[in-house]
Amino acid sequence: MKNKKWRVPFVYLTKQFADLDRYLKAIKNVAKKGDFTLGERLNELEKKMARMMKARQAIGVANGTDALLLSLKVLDIKQGDEVITVPNSFIATTAVIALVGARPVFVDVGDDYLIDPDLIEKSITKRTKAIIPVHLAGNPCSMDRIMKIASEYKLSVIEDVAQAVFGKFNGKYLGTFGITGCFSFHPLKILNVWGDGGMIVTSDENLAGQLRLWRNHGLKTRDEVEFFAHNSRLDTIHAAILLEELKTLKKIINRRSKIAGIYDEMLRPLEPDLHIPERNQEEAKISPTFTQYVIQVKKRAKLIGYLTEKGIEVKVHYPIPIHLQKAAQYLGYRKGDFPVCEKQADTILTLPCHQYLTEKDVMYVSRQIADYYSK
Ligand SMILES: Cc1ncc(COP(=O)(O)O)c(C=O)c1O
């Protein structure tokens, strides 16, 4: 190993799809039938996902952003309304609120990177219609407290589960607490396709029927349009890929948890130079998915340079909070408005945590970090 540089990639998609024939066979079967749009395998996937999550309905859409957007549309959230969410998500969570004409209202997060339930009520006004909690990095939000507040103020909850497929809070699947749960199948998610894909899960049959119209031009039949709507269908070939992946998904999530556990053990002694990820702070039973393993570090820029030099690929999710983005200027927020989120934006670091890491890889990453702080 003397001359060979150790490499730890952030993701390993080529390895994930190395058994190409398995996936190509599934796609070929769709192609042979010419069943590309709203096909049989999509139907099968929707039924399977709903059953696995113990929800009534699952609706495949074009991507995770549309899953959120169509959820807002179907609830008739529009100009004049306010929607509460966090400033430390992927930009799409906020963008969809703005895209329907409503106003995004941010609430700061806790040490676990998740919406702080203690701060929600202060942000509710007469115009508030919904809350979008984000299960960031695969860590479950405090759904019991969020649902209680939502029910008291008669607000809808749209869960952003893009990073937490098959995570659980108190034994219940994330995405099944709110009126809808919105999933992304982007290639960097744990359950992923060869392009873009998404899904909405709901147990409201009436809403599900409406969402099926919202994703398909508002078409009630081939020739009758109920209302003007989007073209946002999950392709049948992507459904075929997802059905293959579902066979091993739970194993993958368990493997990621195991890797996170090794990181925890290896990195905990380095406190206070770094902090290992806080799990949800409530006394609930939670099952995170570790879509990301996010630590907080001192001297981040130099550490990134050091790790890169050692062949370790790391990222920052996300370095600029949404309220400080140019796109959000019109909302009038300022630096200092969300101190916890802002502090985290300067100190967070996402380590590789995918299922193809060996124990040796995880030890190697941890040791390099320890070496860096020992200097
Ligand atoms: C938290 C979060 N919300 C929404 C999205 C949007 O999903 P998509 O990229 O499939 O549109 C993503 C994915 O990147 C995400 O991570």
The ligand as an SDF file (V2000), in Angstrom:
LIG
                    3D

 16 16  0  0  0  0  0  0  0  0999 V2000
  -34.0140   18.4550    1.6770 C   0  0  0  0  0  0  0  0  0  0  0  0
  -34.3210   18.4190    0.2040 C   0  0  0  0  0  0  0  0  0  0  0  0
  -35.4920   18.8970   -0.2330 N   0  0  0  0  0  0  0  0  0  0  0  0
  -35.8270   18.8690   -1.5340 C   0  0  0  0  0  0  0  0  0  0  0  0
  -34.9690   18.3420   -2.4790 C   0  0  0  0  0  0  0  0  0  0  0  0
  -35.3440   18.3980   -3.9220 C   0  0  0  0  0  0  0  0  0  0  0  0
  -35.3520   17.1440   -4.5450 O   0  0  0  0  0  0  0  0  0  0  0  0
  -35.0350   17.0250   -6.1060 P   0  0  0  0  0  0  0  0  0  0  0  0
  -33.5840   17.3050   -6.3080 O   0  0  0  0  0  0  0  0  0  0  0  0
  -35.3850   15.5940   -6.4200 O   0  0  0  0  0  0  0  0  0  0  0  0
  -35.9120   17.9750   -6.8250 O   0  0  0  0  0  0  0  0  0  0  0  0
  -33.7500   17.8000   -2.0660 C   0  0  0  0  0  0  0  0  0  0  0  0
  -32.8460   17.1570   -3.0140 C   0  0  0  0  0  0  0  0  0  0  0  0
  -31.8320   17.5550   -3.4500 O   0  0  0  0  0  0  0  0  0  0  0  0
  -33.3890   17.8500   -0.6910 C   0  0  0  0  0  0  0  0  0  0  0  0
  -32.2280   17.3840   -0.2450 O   0  0  0  0  0  0  0  0  0  0  0  0
  1  2  1  0
  2  3  1  0
  2 15  2  0
  3  4  2  0
  4  5  1  0
  5  6  1  0
  5 12  2  0
  6  7  1  0
  7  8  1  0
  8  9  2  0
  8 10  1  0
  8 11  1  0
 12 13  1  0
 12 15  1  0
 13 14  2  0
 15 16  1  0
M  END
$$$$
